[in-house]
Amino acid sequence: EFYILVSRESVHVPPDFAAEMLPFDHTVGEFRVHYAGFFDPGFGHDAAGGKGSRAVLEVRSHEVPFLLDHGQTIGRLIYERMAERPQMLYGTELGSNYQAQNLKLSKHFLPYGNLSSD
């Protein structure tokens, strides 16, 4: 099964960094915390029109059932310094889809009820 969750904490990626979400603990089994775990420079950052953005997690347990407790740490962000600062930051000026997001599906999903029966 596949679940969409949202982080409790806001994410702030500074303009000179990018981040990747990785599992917090690899020993919990075949559990994937995020399928699109890359965070662009400026994601959730004040300089890009954000005031912190929640990370939406696409979670799947592959082999065995997995129980999550409220507040349980399941992922971590690894920050990498960019070779140079990008000319444009991920954010409101670019019309970035996930800046200042809360729990929402990827832009690739249609809203329920907008499905055609063609």
trRosetta pair geometry for C-beta under 8 A, 3 or more apart (Angstrom, degrees):
i j d omega theta_ij theta_ji phi_ij phi_ji
1 60 7.1 -172 90 -131 42 76
1 61 7.5 11 54 44 79 85
2 58 6.9 -11 -172 -174 100 85
2 59 7.4 146 -162 78 51 48
2 60 5.1 -22 -106 -87 68 104
3 58 7.7 156 81 -160 48 40
3 59 4.6 -26 67 66 97 100
3 60 7.2 167 20 -75 74 51
4 56 6.4 -8 -169 -179 94 102
4 57 7.3 149 -159 78 43 55
4 58 6.3 -16 -103 -103 68 61
4 59 7.6 173 -86 20 18 83
4 103 7.0 116 134 -165 105 95
4 105 6.3 -60 -115 -95 165 72
5 56 7.4 158 83 -161 41 54
5 57 4.4 -19 66 61 92 108
5 59 5.6 20 7 -5 115 129
5 68 7.9 -43 -93 100 158 169
5 103 7.8 -66 -177 -118 24 110
6 54 4.8 19 -174 154 106 136
6 55 7.2 150 -158 79 55 47
6 56 5.5 -29 -101 -105 74 63
6 57 7.0 -177 -88 13 19 84
6 102 6.4 9 -138 176 159 58
6 103 4.1 -99 -40 -80 135 87
7 10 7.6 155 98 -80 116 19
7 11 6.8 77 59 -39 155 100
7 54 5.1 -177 52 -163 85 78
7 55 4.1 51 -14 47 129 90
7 56 7.8 -103 -5 -64 81 25
7 57 6.7 106 -53 -30 77 109
7 75 7.8 -87 -96 60 109 119
8 71 6.5 26 -42 -109 160 61
9 54 7.9 145 89 -120 34 70
10 44 6.0 164 169 -164 92 135
10 51 7.7 -50 -163 121 156 57
10 52 2.8 24 165 173 146 120
10 53 6.3 104 -158 39 85 20
10 54 6.2 -67 -109 -73 58 55
11 19 7.4 -148 -171 69 120 154
11 39 6.3 -110 155 -133 142 155
11 43 6.2 -12 114 120 114 107
11 44 4.6 151 91 5 69 162
11 52 6.7 133 49 -161 34 69
11 53 5.6 -41 57 71 90 73
11 54 7.0 105 5 -139 93 14
11 55 5.0 78 -31 -48 137 96
11 77 6.8 134 -132 -67 110 154
12 43 7.8 176 -147 95 22 66
12 44 4.8 -116 -94 111 45 109
12 45 5.3 98 -162 -89 79 67
12 46 7.9 5 -139 -14 117 74
12 50 7.5 176 -115 106 72 122
12 52 5.6 -50 -62 -101 92 72
13 17 5.7 -134 -174 90 81 97
13 18 6.7 26 -173 -132 135 30
13 19 5.1 -131 -107 -2 117 115
13 39 4.9 177 -54 133 148 116
13 40 6.9 143 90 89 152 37
13 41 6.1 -137 130 -129 112 30
13 42 6.4 -18 86 35 95 17
13 43 4.3 41 26 48 123 88
13 44 6.2 94 10 45 75 95
13 45 5.9 -90 67 -40 52 111
13 79 7.3 175 -132 -118 82 102
13 90 7.7 25 71 50 126 125
14 17 4.8 63 61 21 88 108
14 41 7.3 -34 104 -150 45 80
14 42 7.9 -7 157 -74 19 40
14 45 6.0 121 -107 -108 31 142
14 79 8.0 47 29 -154 97 135
15 41 5.3 59 -157 172 38 108
15 42 5.5 38 -100 -70 68 82
15 45 6.4 -158 -48 112 70 165
15 47 5.6 -43 -50 80 121 146
15 48 7.3 155 -86 -44 90 107
15 85 5.5 26 141 -143 103 110
15 86 7.4 -131 -173 40 82 83
15 89 5.5 -68 -118 -96 92 127
16 41 6.9 99 -22 -136 6 123
16 81 6.1 -8 142 -148 96 78
16 82 5.5 -140 -175 35 52 101
16 85 5.3 -55 -95 -88 73 90
17 41 6.2 144 70 -109 38 84
17 79 4.8 -5 -175 -170 137 104
17 80 6.4 143 -157 72 79 39
17 81 5.8 -51 -99 -101 77 43
17 82 6.3 -152 -95 -16 20 87
18 38 6.9 -9 172 -170 114 88
18 39 6.4 161 -172 84 64 63
18 40 6.2 -34 -124 -136 94 29
18 41 5.5 -61 -74 -51 72 74
18 79 7.5 155 80 -152 35 59
18 80 5.5 -19 63 61 83 94
18 82 6.1 92 -15 -70 93 95
19 38 7.6 148 85 -161 50 44
19 39 4.1 -7 62 56 95 117
19 43 7.4 -107 34 49 110 129
19 77 4.5 1 -178 -173 129 110
19 78 6.5 152 -157 73 71 42
19 79 4.9 -32 -96 -96 90 64
19 80 7.2 165 -92 15 37 73
20 37 5.4 64 -169 125 69 102
20 38 5.7 -20 -104 -102 77 59
20 39 7.1 -158 -73 17 29 81
20 77 7.1 144 69 -153 33 61
20 78 5.1 -19 60 57 87 97
20 80 7.3 28 -3 -7 101 113
21 33 6.4 -118 143 106 110 114
21 34 4.4 39 92 32 128 157
21 37 3.7 -123 52 -154 88 107
21 39 7.2 84 -31 -24 90 107
21 55 6.5 128 -77 -169 145 148
21 57 7.6 -136 151 -108 160 90
21 75 4.9 11 -175 175 104 132
21 76 7.2 154 -149 75 61 31
21 77 5.7 -36 -92 -94 65 66
21 78 7.9 170 -92 14 17 76
22 33 7.4 84 158 50 20 128
22 37 7.0 110 -61 160 45 155
22 75 6.7 150 77 -156 31 79
22 76 5.8 -28 65 63 82 82
22 77 7.9 138 18 -108 75 19
22 78 5.8 28 2 -12 121 115
23 26 5.7 112 90 -80 130 59
23 28 7.4 -144 -179 36 129 114
23 31 6.7 114 -120 92 134 92
23 32 7.4 -96 -65 -130 113 35
23 33 5.0 155 -91 -8 68 122
23 74 7.1 -57 -143 167 68 64
23 75 6.2 -68 -115 -106 30 64
23 76 7.7 14 115 18 20 85
24 33 7.6 95 -7 -62 76 158
24 73 4.8 126 -112 136 169 97
24 74 5.6 -157 6 179 118 13
24 75 5.6 -109 -38 -75 87 10
24 76 5.1 110 -99 -27 71 98
25 28 5.2 87 96 -24 103 103
28 31 5.3 -32 101 22 109 140
28 66 7.2 69 155 -133 114 122
29 61 7.3 34 100 -153 118 96
29 62 8.0 -156 140 49 94 88
29 63 6.5 -123 171 56 115 109
29 64 5.8 -60 176 41 161 115
29 66 7.0 -158 64 -87 127 114
30 61 7.0 102 95 -169 73 58
30 62 3.9 -68 130 53 119 117
30 63 4.6 76 46 3 131 107
30 64 7.4 115 44 17 92 80
31 59 7.7 -5 -177 -166 88 89
31 60 7.6 179 -153 93 51 47
31 61 5.1 -16 -109 -110 82 74
31 62 7.1 -141 -76 8 34 83
31 66 5.5 94 -104 -88 125 164
31 74 7.8 -98 140 -161 129 106
32 35 6.7 57 142 -70 128 74
32 59 7.1 172 91 -148 63 45
32 60 5.1 3 55 58 102 88
32 61 7.9 -171 24 -82 65 30
32 62 7.0 67 -8 -38 99 104
33 37 7.4 66 92 -90 88 129
33 57 5.9 -53 172 -157 75 119
33 59 5.9 -12 -138 -107 42 85
33 74 5.3 164 -116 138 121 99
33 75 4.2 162 155 -78 153 110
34 37 3.8 103 107 -80 124 100
34 55 7.6 -43 -102 165 140 118
34 57 5.4 -84 -85 -139 89 74
34 58 5.8 91 -138 44 48 77
34 59 7.5 -18 -66 -75 49 61
34 75 6.2 60 -19 -117 116 150
35 58 4.4 -51 17 85 103 133
35 60 7.7 44 -52 5 112 117
36 58 6.6 63 16 14 86 133
36 106 7.5 96 13 -98 155 127
37 75 7.9 -149 -129 -157 123 136
39 43 4.5 -111 -176 40 94 157
39 44 7.9 -23 -168 9 126 109
39 55 7.4 -63 -79 -105 127 107
39 77 7.0 -17 18 -138 142 120
40 43 5.3 118 59 -44 68 104
40 89 7.7 145 131 -171 105 59
40 90 3.7 113 92 -42 125 141
40 96 7.8 -137 56 -130 140 142
41 82 6.0 -15 -71 -41 136 144
41 85 7.2 170 175 -149 157 63
41 86 5.3 159 61 11 140 119
41 89 5.7 -100 115 -130 88 81
41 90 6.3 143 74 4 48 97
42 45 4.9 -105 -149 40 45 121
42 47 6.5 -98 -125 84 92 93
42 48 3.4 99 -176 -52 110 152
42 50 7.3 136 162 9 71 122
42 86 7.7 -88 -13 55 119 123
42 89 2.9 126 -71 180 157 109
42 90 4.3 165 77 46 103 70
42 91 5.0 -85 150 -34 124 110
43 48 7.4 -25 -59 73 16 152
43 50 7.0 42 168 -21 32 168
43 53 6.0 -91 168 44 80 134
43 90 5.0 -4 -67 88 69 137
43 91 7.8 -159 -94 -68 32 75
43 96 8.0 -139 -106 155 72 155
43 98 7.4 -3 -140 97 105 107
43 99 7.0 -140 -140 -99 57 75
44 48 7.9 43 50 64 19 116
44 50 4.3 -148 -148 144 23 149
44 51 7.7 -63 -168 74 67 19
44 52 4.9 24 -173 -143 109 28
44 53 3.5 -126 -85 16 96 87
44 99 7.1 -170 -66 -141 43 67
44 100 7.6 141 -110 -67 61 46
45 48 4.9 67 69 19 90 103
45 50 5.4 69 43 56 30 114
45 89 7.0 -82 63 175 123 143
45 91 7.3 -78 59 -78 82 127
46 49 8.0 90 -172 -32 31 8
46 50 6.6 -97 -71 73 27 63
46 51 6.5 50 -94 -99 74 56
47 89 6.4 86 109 12 97 171
47 91 7.8 -128 103 -53 58 165
48 89 3.9 -116 -95 117 116 127
48 90 5.9 36 -177 80 156 52
48 91 2.8 -161 167 -59 95 146
48 92 6.9 148 155 12 64 73
48 93 7.4 -106 -156 16 68 98
48 96 7.9 12 160 16 120 145
48 99 6.8 -125 126 -126 106 135
49 91 4.4 132 36 174 101 114
49 92 3.2 -78 113 7 168 118
49 93 6.7 164 -20 -20 135 74
49 99 6.2 44 91 160 101 145
49 100 7.5 -73 128 -31 84 119
50 53 5.3 -58 -153 -36 132 100
50 91 6.0 -116 -25 -121 94 101
50 92 7.6 176 -50 -27 64 95
50 99 5.1 -119 -79 -165 105 95
50 100 5.4 -161 -126 -57 76 78
51 100 6.7 45 31 -106 77 100
53 98 6.5 96 175 142 146 82
53 99 5.9 -109 -78 -151 142 39
53 100 5.5 -93 -96 -68 94 21
53 101 5.4 52 -163 33 105 75
54 101 6.0 -105 53 94 85 78
54 102 5.6 57 26 -126 137 42
54 103 7.1 -42 101 -54 147 56
55 75 7.6 -119 111 87 149 142
55 77 7.9 -161 -66 -69 153 115
56 98 7.3 -118 12 -143 117 122
56 101 6.4 -56 -31 122 115 136
56 103 6.4 127 -111 -129 102 48
56 104 6.6 -85 -86 54 151 57
56 106 8.0 -174 102 -62 142 66
57 74 7.4 78 -162 89 163 125
57 75 6.6 -171 -112 -8 130 147
59 74 7.4 6 -114 140 129 152
61 64 6.6 -77 162 76 118 49
61 65 6.5 85 104 -144 151 23
61 66 3.9 -179 -92 4 148 120
68 72 5.3 -150 -165 50 76 136
68 74 6.6 -25 -123 -63 119 137
69 72 4.3 105 59 -43 80 117
73 76 7.5 32 178 -64 111 85
82 85 6.4 114 82 -88 134 35
82 86 6.9 -81 -175 -32 166 80
86 89 6.3 136 76 -83 113 50
88 93 6.7 -133 -155 96 102 119
88 94 5.8 110 156 -68 126 116
89 93 7.5 76 59 42 78 116
89 94 7.6 -146 87 -12 45 122
90 94 6.6 -72 -136 42 37 142
90 96 5.0 87 -175 -100 74 158
90 99 6.7 176 143 -72 83 108
91 94 6.1 96 59 22 51 96
91 96 5.5 32 -20 15 6 132
91 99 5.0 103 -133 -107 47 153
92 95 7.3 34 -170 -78 38 30
92 96 7.0 -74 -64 31 25 91
92 99 5.8 -131 -56 100 64 154
92 100 7.8 26 -68 -3 101 122
96 99 4.4 82 85 -21 113 110
97 101 7.9 29 131 -70 63 125
97 107 4.9 -67 -156 -46 155 134
98 101 4.6 -42 -164 -25 65 139
98 104 8.0 -167 -119 67 77 115
101 104 5.6 -110 -163 29 110 116
105 109 4.1 -42 139 45 136 144
106 109 5.6 104 65 -6 75 96
110 114 4.6 -134 171 84 110 113
110 115 6.1 132 98 -73 141 69
111 114 4.8 74 65 0 81 123
112 115 7.5 -22 -148 -14 42 105
